[in-house]
Amino acid sequence: MVWIALWLIGASLLAFVLYGSDKFRAKRGGPRISEALLLTVAALGGGFGAMMGMQIFRHKTKRLKFLLGVPLCFLFNAIVVWILIQLLSQ
């Protein structure tokens, strides 16, 4: 079960860094990180980090697909983790 925690921590850290980096790039006019990548990382375990990145960096907070999508990714992550824990504890 340790690998589940490591996966979630790693994916959340990656999501947080990507949201911060994209905000920095948006302000500086640099090449942006695609919205598809931001949402994919959130869906693949980085939902918590994506939510924190949105709030701390105030990034993508007015985009409906992020306002709905990121919390749904977090909920999806939580359900998958719960199922994995149930399966592995049997």
Secondary structure, DSSP 8 states (H G I E B T S, - for coil): -HHHHHHHHHHHHHHHHHHHHHHHHHHHT-----HHHHHHHIIIIIHHHHHHHHHHHT-STT-HHHHHHHHHHHHHHHHHHHHHHHHHT-
